[in-house]
Amino acid sequence: MIGKPMEQALNKHLKEEMYSFYLYLAMSAYLEGLNFKGMAAWMRVQAQEEYAHAMKFFDFLHARGGTVMLLALDQPQSEWASVLAAFKAAHGHERGITKKIHALVDKATTEKDHATANFLQWFVKEQVEEEATVETIVKRLEAVGDSPGALYYLDHDLGKRGK
């Protein structure tokens, strides 16, 4: 049985993962509107991945005898100054999620909740990958600047994700 403080913390993070889903879906819509269909597809795949992360928390709470509380989501931003700005926002968002995962690990360790600490290790590893992936895209976008040909090449390349 999971303790109430940990249950509340995991429910709060479930909300964070659902917000991540919502944010990446908004980024997908923004990029689709700019006709960067490959980048939009990349963000849509990312949104689905975030939804899957949320469901891991949902299922874990149930498995531990906890109660799932679906907390209200904030409306995500819908426009960015540029493609680069959108991906920089995604990178910043992932860094924030990493900090929140680490705080959950600290809480589980303090509460001697070994099952939750073990569960969270998958997310610790996943966040290393998440940050590195988006950081690589940001660096590529910074390198190509405003070159239309390079942007469309990168759009095509990113569109291959999940195929």
NORQUINOR-V779435 format. One record per residue. RES is the residue in one small letter. SS is DSSP state (h for helix, s for strand, l for the rest). PSI is psi in whole degrees, -180 to 180 (* if undefined). OMEGA is omega in radians with two decimals (999 if undefined). Layout:
BEGIN
res->[RES;RES]
ss->[SS;SS]
psi->[PSI;PSI]
omega->[OMEGA;OMEGA]
END
This chain:
BEGIN
res->[m;i;g;k;p;m;e;q;a;l;n;k;h;l;k;e;e;m;y;s;f;y;l;y;l;a;m;s;a;y;l;e;g;l;n;f;k;g;m;a;a;w;m;r;v;q;a;q;e;e;y;a;h;a;m;k;f;f;d;f;l;h;a;r;g;g;t;v;m;l;l;a;l;d;q;p;q;s;e;w;a;s;v;l;a;a;f;k;a;a;h;g;h;e;r;g;i;t;k;k;i;h;a;l;v;d;k;a;t;t;e;k;d;h;a;t;a;n;f;l;q;w;f;v;k;e;q;v;e;e;e;a;t;v;e;t;i;v;k;r;l;e;a;v;g;d;s;p;g;a;l;y;y;l;d;h;d;l;g;k;r;g;k]
ss->[l;l;l;h;h;h;h;h;h;h;h;h;h;h;h;h;h;h;h;h;h;h;h;h;h;h;h;h;h;h;h;h;h;l;l;l;h;h;h;h;h;h;h;h;h;h;h;h;h;h;h;h;h;h;h;h;h;h;h;h;h;h;h;l;l;l;l;l;l;l;l;l;l;l;l;l;l;l;l;l;l;l;h;h;h;h;h;h;h;h;h;h;h;h;h;h;h;h;h;h;h;h;h;h;h;h;h;h;h;h;l;l;l;h;h;h;h;h;h;h;h;h;h;h;h;h;h;h;h;h;h;h;h;h;h;h;h;h;h;h;h;h;h;h;l;l;l;h;h;h;h;h;h;h;h;h;h;h;l;l;l;l;l]
psi->[133;143;154;-45;-41;-40;-46;-41;-40;-37;-40;-39;-32;-43;-42;-42;-38;-37;-39;-44;-49;-42;-47;-31;-40;-40;-38;-45;-43;-49;-36;-41;-26;1;25;76;-32;-45;-38;-41;-40;-46;-35;-40;-41;-40;-45;-36;-41;-37;-43;-38;-44;-41;-27;-42;-43;-51;-38;-43;-45;-43;-29;8;18;175;130;128;116;103;153;141;143;154;130;161;151;-10;149;164;-25;173;-46;-43;-38;-45;-33;-39;-39;-42;-45;-38;-45;-38;-39;-41;-39;-46;-39;-37;-45;-39;-38;-41;-44;-43;-46;-38;-45;-41;1;37;84;-35;-44;-41;-41;-46;-42;-19;-32;-41;-35;-49;-44;-39;-31;-46;-44;-50;-44;-41;-49;-37;-39;-43;-43;-46;-39;-43;-40;-38;-38;-18;-134;15;111;-43;-43;-39;-42;-30;-46;-39;-47;-44;-47;-27;-14;-12;132;3;*]
omega->[-3.13;3.10;-3.10;3.13;3.12;3.10;3.13;3.14;3.13;3.06;3.10;3.13;3.02;3.08;3.13;3.14;3.08;3.07;3.10;3.07;-3.10;-3.14;-3.13;3.05;3.08;3.10;3.08;3.13;3.12;-3.10;3.06;3.11;3.09;-3.13;3.00;-3.01;3.11;3.11;3.09;3.12;3.10;3.13;3.13;3.05;3.11;3.10;3.14;3.09;3.12;3.07;3.11;3.08;3.13;-3.11;3.04;3.09;3.11;-3.10;3.14;3.11;3.11;-3.11;-3.13;3.11;3.14;3.09;3.08;3.07;3.13;-3.08;-3.11;3.11;3.01;3.07;3.13;3.01;-3.11;3.13;3.09;-3.09;-3.09;3.04;3.13;3.14;3.12;-3.14;3.04;3.09;3.10;3.12;3.10;3.12;3.13;3.10;3.09;3.11;3.10;3.12;-3.14;3.07;3.13;3.10;3.09;3.10;3.11;-3.14;3.14;3.13;3.12;-3.13;-3.12;3.09;-3.03;3.13;3.13;3.10;3.12;3.10;-3.06;-3.13;3.08;-3.13;3.09;3.13;-3.13;-3.11;3.05;3.12;-3.11;-3.13;-3.10;-3.13;-3.11;3.11;3.09;3.13;3.11;-3.14;3.10;3.12;3.09;-3.12;-3.09;3.12;-3.09;-3.12;-3.09;-3.12;3.14;3.11;-3.14;3.03;3.12;3.08;3.13;-3.13;-3.13;3.12;3.13;-3.10;3.07;3.13;999]
END
